[in-house]
Amino acid sequence: MSETAAAPNVPTTTINEDARLESLGYRPQLNRVLGFFANFAVAFTYLSPMVGIYSLFVLGVAIAGPAYLWLTFIPVIGMLFVALVFGEFASHYPVAGALYQYSKFSVGPAYGWFVGWFYGIALLVTVASVDTGVVPYVADLFHRWFGTNWNPASHTTILLITLALLAIQTLLNITGAKVMGRVAQFGVAVEVVGTFGIALILAIHGFHHSFGFLFSTQGATHAATNAYGVDFHGSWLAAALVAVLAPVYIFYGFESAGDVAEETKEASRQVPRTMRLALIWGGIASLVLTAALLLAMPKHDPIATTVAGGGVPAILAQLSSGVQDFLLLMIIFAFFSCGTAVQGAGSRLAFSYGRDGALPGSGWISKVHSRFRTPVNALLVGAVVSVLFVLLVYYQPGKNVKLGFITYPAHTTALYSLISFAVSGIYLSFLLTVIAAIVARARGWVPEGSFQLGRWGWTVSIVAALYLGLMLLNVVVPTGLTSGRGLFNLDWITLLVMFIIAVVGAAYFLIARPDRKVGRHLHDPLEPTGAERVG
C-alpha cells in the first residue's frame, strides 16, 4: 500500500482502488488500464445482441411468431434487477473473479467455490459455443470471396476454424487488458452497425409488413401452421414460455465488467454503471434489430420461408451482394469480439481462483506475465479446455441413444448438448450469487461501495432471485424432444449435463478441499461478519 501511495504518477483513484484490493488481502498485480468505455465494451460485446439475434432469431419467431419480439422485455427487466444486485457487490468488492468473490465473502469459501465452478465451466463452454457458432459465416464469406467449398457442418472444418479463432483470441488477450479493451471497443462499433445499421438498411430497402405484424402469431400456436410442427393448442402463453428462451439466451454477460474490475479505473464506481448500461443498450439494440428483421421477412408465408432459408440469411439475401459481404464481416467480428471478451473474463476468474489456491496448480495458473501484466497461464488453460469442448463435436450418433429414461437425440453433437449448460450454468451461478446477497443482508452486511441500493436492497434482491429461479426452471424443465422447449434443452439433456458438472465439481471438492485455502482469503475490514466466519 505504501509503495502505491508513494508512486508519483499514480492517480488518486487508482491508489484508492488498489488500497481497497490490499485491504481484502490481495496485492495489485494486473494493469489498471481500462476506462469506463473499455469496461462497458467488454460487458457489451460479451452480451452481444448481434451474436444472440443472428443465432436465435429463427427459433423465437418459429415458436411464437412475430409477437415473440415483446418477450425481450422479460429478461431485460429481470436481469436489470440482477445487475443492481451485482453492481452493489462489485462496488463493495472490486475484485477479479466477480461472482466467485462476491459469494465467497458473503456466505463462505465452500459456497463461493461452487458458484465459481458453475460460472467458470459456463464461461469456457460459451467460448466454444461462440467460436463454433461463427463457422458457417466464415465458410460463407470465404466461398463468396475465394470460391472455397468448406462444409460448415464438417467436424474438421469446425475444429480448424475454431482453433484459428482461439489462437488469435488468446494471443490478443495475452498482450494486455488494453488490447482486450480495444478489441471490445471496436466490437461495440460493429454491434452498432450490425443492429441499428442493418435495421436502417432494411427499412430503406423496404419492409414487407405493417407495424401490426409485430403483434401477430402467424399461426405459430398450432401444429399445422407451426414451422417446427410444435403444438401449443392455440395458447400463445404456452408458446411464449418457450419462445422467451430466445432472448433469455442473450441477456447475460454484463457481469464480466466485474471480472475485469482489477484492471478498471475507478472500478467501485464504474463497474456497477457499465453493468446496467450494457444490459439496457443491449435490450434497445435487440428490440430494434429484431423488429426490423421481422418486418423485412418475406411477404408470403413469412415464417416458413424464413425458416426454410436458414433464418436471418434468408432475410438478408434480398440485399445487394456488397452489403451482404460487409454484413458477413460484421457478423464474424461480432462473434470474434464476443469470444475474446468471454475468454478474458474466464481467465480473470481462473486467476482469482488460483490466487486463492482453489485449483490444481494454483500457483502456476495465477502467475502474471511480467511485461503484459496478464494471467497468461490462465488464458492458456482456458484455451486448451475450450478446444477439448470443441472436440465433442465429433460425437454425433446416427440414431437415438437410450440412457435409461433419457433419450439422447440422433444427429446431435455432444458439443451442442454441452452448450445448453452455457445458459443453465450462468443462471444457476447468478441465482446462487443473488441468494448470497440475501444471506449477507440477513447477517447484517452493510454495503460500503460507491453504489448502494439502500432501503431497496431487500426488494431488489428478492425480485432478482424470483426471476432467476423461475427462468432457470423454464430453461431446464424437460417436456419431451418433440416439444418447443426440446429445441433448446433437448428434454433431459440439459439437466443431465448440469448433474454431471455438479458431480465432477463435488468429487474434486471432497478430495482436494479447496475451501480450506480459500478460507484464508476472507478478511474484509469493512465487514466484521467476514472475520467471524473465518473463525
N, C-alpha and C positions, 0 to 999 in steps of 0.2 A: 504494500500500500504506500509506503513512504517513497519507494522508487518512482511509482506512478505520479505521486503528488509533486515530486521534485522535478519531473521532466519539464523543460522549459517551453516546449511547443505543443503540449498535450492540452486540448480543450478541457475546460472545467467539466462539461457534461460527460466526457469520456472518463475523467477521473472519478466522477460520482458513480458511473455505471460499473467501472472496474472495482471501486471500493465496495459496492454492493455485492459484486461477484465474490470478492475476497471474504466478505462477511459471511457468505454462505459456504466458505471453505474451499473455494476454487481459485487457483492462480490464473489470471488472464493469459491466454496462450494464442487466441485467434485474433486476426486483424479486424479492428472495429472500423470498417471502411464503407459500410452500406448506409446510404442516406435514406430518407423517407421513401422516395420514389423507387429506389432499388429494392427495398424491403417489400413494398407494395407489389412490385413486379414479380418477385419470387412467389408470393402468395397467389397473385392473379394468374400467372402462367401455369401454376400447378392446378388451380381450379379450372382454367382453360375452357370457357364456354364454347369456343370454336371446336376443340377436340371432342368435347362431350356431345355437342349437337350433331356434328358430322358423323359421329359413331352411333348415336341412339335415336336420331330423328325418326327413322323408318319404323322402329319398334313402337314409339309413342303414338304416331299417327295411325299405324295399322291396328293397334289395340283399342284406342278410344276415339279415333277420328280427329279432325282439326281442333276440336274443343279441348284436347289434351294440353294445348298451349297454356290455358289458365291454371293448370295444376302446378305450373312453375312457381307460383306464389307460395305454395305449401312448404317446400324445402327451403326456399329463400327466407321466409319469415321464421320458420322453425330453427334454421341454422343461425339466424341473427341472434336469437336468444343464446344459443350455444357460444357464438362469437363473443357475446358480452361476458359470459362466464369465463371463457378462456382469456379474454382481454384483462379481466381483473387479476387472474392468476399470472398472466405474462407480465403485468406491471409490477406485481409483488415479487415474482421470481423470474427475472430476465436472464434465464439460463438456457444454454443449448440443450436440446432434448425435450423441451416443451412438455407434452402430456406426461411423459415419464417422470420428469422433475416435479410437476405440479402434484401428481398423485403421490409420489414418494414423500414429499414434505407434508402433505395434508393428511394422509392416512397411515402410511408406514412403508418400509422398504419392500416387503413381500408384495403388497398391493401394487406399489409403483412398478415393480419389476414386471408383473404380469400385464399391466397396462402397456408398458413399453414393448413387451414381447408381441402382443397382438398388433400394436401400431407399427412396429418395425417390420414384421412379416408382411403386413398390408402394403407398406411403402415399397418393399422390394418387389412384391407382386405387381404393384402399379407400374413400376418402371418397365417390367417385362410386358405388361399389358399395353402400355402406351407405345413402346418401341416396336412391338409386333403389329400393333394396330395401324401403323403408318405404311406397312409393306405394300398394300395394294396401290396406294397413291404414288409411292416411289416407282413401282413397276409400271404404272400407267404413264408417268412422266417420262421415264426412260424409253418407253415404247414410242411415245409421241415424238421425242427428240432424236433418238438414235436407232429406232426401228427394232429394238430388242423385243423378245417374246418371253419374258420371265413369267412363270406361272405364280401368281401371288399366293396360291393355296399350297404350293410345293413346300414341303418341310425344309428342304435345303435352301430355297430362296428366302424363306422366313428367317432361318438361322443366320445366313450370311449377311443379310441387310441389317438384322438386329445387332449382330456382332460389330459391324462397321459403325452403327449409331452409338452403341455403348462405348466403343473405344474413343470416339470423338467427344462424347459427353464426359467421360471420365477424365480425359486429358484436359478439357476446359475447366472442369471443376477442380482439378489438382492445381492448376495455375493460379488459383486465388479466388476469394469471395467476390472481389471486384469484377473479375471476368464473369463469374456466375451471374452477378447482378446486371452486367452489360447484356449478356445473352437474354436474360429475363426482360430487361427494358426494351430490347428490340422485339422480343416476343409480344410485349404489350402492344407495340405498334402494329404487329402482324395481326393480333387479335382484333384491334380496332378496324383494320381493313377487312379482315375476314368475317366480321359480324356486321358492323354498321355499313362498311363499304359495299359488301355484297348485297345487303338489303337495299341500298340505294340503287345499285346497278340493276337489280331485279325489278325495282319499282320503275326505273326509267325504261327498261325493256318492255314493261307492261305486265301487270298482274292479270290472271285469268279468272279471278273470283272477287266478289264483293266482300266487305268487312263482315257481313253476316255469316259468311262461310266459316269464320273462325269459331262460331258457336254451334256448329253442326257436328254430327257424329258420322254422317255419310254411311249409315247402316253398319257401323263397326260393332254394335252391340249384339248383332245376330250372326249366328254361324254361317248362314247362307251368303251374307254380304261382308263378312269379316275377311280381311286379306289373308289371315292365317287360319281361317276356319274355326276360330275360338268362339264359343257360345256363351254370352253373358245374359242370355234370356231376356234381352231388351233392357237390361238395367245398366244405365250409364254409370251409376255409383259403383257397381261391381267392376266395370271396365276401368273406372278411374282409379280404384285401389291398386290396380296393376300398372296402368299407364303412368301413374305418378312416379313409378320407379325410374322412368327415363330421365326426368330432371333430378331425381334423388341421386342418381349415379353421377351427377355432375357437380353438385354443390357441396364440396368439401375441398380441402387443400389450403384454405385460408389460414389454418393453424400453423402452416410451415413458416409464417412470419416469425413465430415464436421459436422455431427450431434454429433459426439463424440469429437469435437475439444477441448472442455474444459478439456478433460481427456487425451489429446495427448501432448506429449512433443514437443516443437518447432512447434506447430500447424501451425503457419503462413507459415512456410517453408515446412513442411512435408505433410500437407493435400492436397495441390494442386498436389504434386508429386504422392501421393498414388491414387488420383482420376484417373489420367492419366494412371498409371501403372496397376491398377485394370482393366480398360477398355481394354488396349492393350493386356495384358496377357489373359484376358477373351476371347478376339477375337481370339488369336492364339490357345488357348485350344479348343475353339468351332470348328474352322476350322479343326483341326487335328482329333478330335473325330468324327465329322460329316462325314468327308471324309472316315475314317476307317469304320464306320457303313455302309455307302453307298456301299463301295467296298466289304463288307462282307455279303451283302444281298444275299438271295438265287439266284442261277444262273438262274432258270427258273421262268418266271413271277414274278420278284423280288418285285415289289411294291404291287401287290395284295396279294402275300403270306405274306409279312411283315405286311400289314395292318390287314389281317385276323388273324395273330398271335399276335396282340396287339402291334405292333411296335418294339421297341428295344428288348423286351424279346424274340421275335421270332428270332432275330439275335444272341443273346447271348446264346440261347438254344443249339447251336452247340458246346459250350464249355463244359468242364468237370463239373461234379456236384460240386466238391470242389471249382472250380473257380467261378461258379455261386453263391454259398453260400457267398464266400468272396465278390463278387461284390454286392450282396444284402446288405451286411453290409455297404459297402462303400456308396451305394445309400442312405440308411437310414440315415447315419450320415451326408451326404451332405445336405439332406433335413433338418435335425435337426439343423445343424450349420447355415444354411441359415435362418431358422425361428428364431433362437436365435439372430442373428445379426440384423434382421429386427425389432424384438421386442425391442432390445436395442436401436436402432436408434429412434423408435417411442416413447419410454419412454423419451428420451432426448428432443424430440420435445414437448411432453406434459409438461415436466419440464420447458422448456423455455417459453411455453405459460403461465403456472401457475405463473412463476416468474414475468411475465408482467401483471398478473391479467386478462388474456384473456379468462379464462374458469370458469364455476361454480365451487366453492370450490377451487379456485386457490391456496390459502394458504396451504391447505392440500395436493393438488397434487404436489406442488413444494417443499414439505418438503423432506430433505435429511437425510438419516439414519446416526446417529452419529458415528457408528462404520464402516459401509461398505462404506459410502460416495456415496451412490447411491440413485436415486429418487424412493424409494420403492413404495410409493403410486401411482406414475405414472405407474409403472410396473404392479401393481395390477389392476388398472383401465383398462389398455390396455388389460390385460389377460381376464378380465371379458367381455369387448366389443368383443374381438375375439371369445370368447365362444358363445356370443349372435349371432354373424355372423354364426358360425358353426351350430347353431340350425336351421338356414334357410334351411339346407339340408332336413329337414322334410317336406318342401313344395315341392311336385313334382306331378303336375297334370297328370292324365292318358290320357288326350286328350288336344288338342289345346284350349287355353283360349283367347277369343277376348277381347281386351281392346281398344275399339274404332277402329281406323285404325291399331292398333298394335296387332300382334298375339304373345301370349306367347306360345312357343313350348311345346308340350307334352313331358313327361318324362325328363324334365329339372328342376333340383332343383333350388330353389331361391338362394342358395349359389353360384351355378355355374354362375347364371346371375350377381350376385354381383361381382364375381371375374373379370368380364370384366372391372370393374372400377379400378382394381389394375393396369392396364396398362393405360387406358384412363385418370385416375386421375393423375397418375405420369406424363404423357406427358403434361397434362394441367398445372399442377403446375410448371413443368420445363419451359414450354413456357412463363408463366407469370413471372417467375424469370428472364429469359433472356430478356424479354421486360423491366423488372425493370432495368437491366443493361444498356439497350439502353436509357431509361428515365434518369438514373443517369448521363450518359455521356452527354446527351443533356443539363442537368442542370449544367454541369461543374465539375462533380465529378472527382477527381484525385486519383487513387488508390495509397495507401501508404504502402501496404504489401510487403513481400519478393518476391512474384510472381506477375509480371505485364505484361500485353500484349503490352504495349507501343503503338506505332503507328498502330499496328494490331488490337487494341481493337474494333474499329467500324466494321471492316471487319469480324472478328471472331464472334462478337455478331449478326450481320445481317445474316450470313450464318447459325449460330445455330438456330436463330428464324425461318428462312425459312425451315430448316429441320424439326424442331419440329412441325411447323404449318402444313406442308404438310403431315407428317406422322400421326399426330393426326387426320387429316381429313380422311386419309386412314384407320385408326383404327375404327373410329366411323361411317363412311358413311353407311347408310342402303342400301343393294342391294338385299334383299329377303332372306328368310330362306333356299332356295334351292341353293343359290349361294355359292361360295367358301368362301367369306367373312363371310357369315352367320355361318360358323363353328367357327368363332372367336367371332363375336359381336352379334349373334342371331338377326340379322336385326336391329330393332329399340330399342332393349332392352338396349344396352349399352348407347345410348343417353337418354333413359328414366331414367336409374339409375343415370346418371350424372345430369339430370334435378332435380330429387328428392333430391339428396345430396345438390345441389346448393340451392334449395328452403328451405330445413331444415336449412342450414347454414345462409341464408339470414334472415329467420324468427328469429333465435336466435340473429343474429347481430342487427336487428332492435329493438328487445325487450331489450336486455342487453347492447347494445352499448359498446362492449369490447374495441373498438378502443380508447375510452377516457382514459382508464387506460394504454393501450399500448402506447399512445402518451406521457406518462410521461417518457418513456424509449427510447428516440430518440436522446439523446445528444451524439454527436461524435466530439471531439475537432479537429479531422483531416478532418472533413467535415463541413465547415461553413453552407452549404445549409441545413444540417440536423437541425441546430438550428433555421434557418429561417422558416422551415416547422412547427416546434413545435409552433412557434408564430402564 
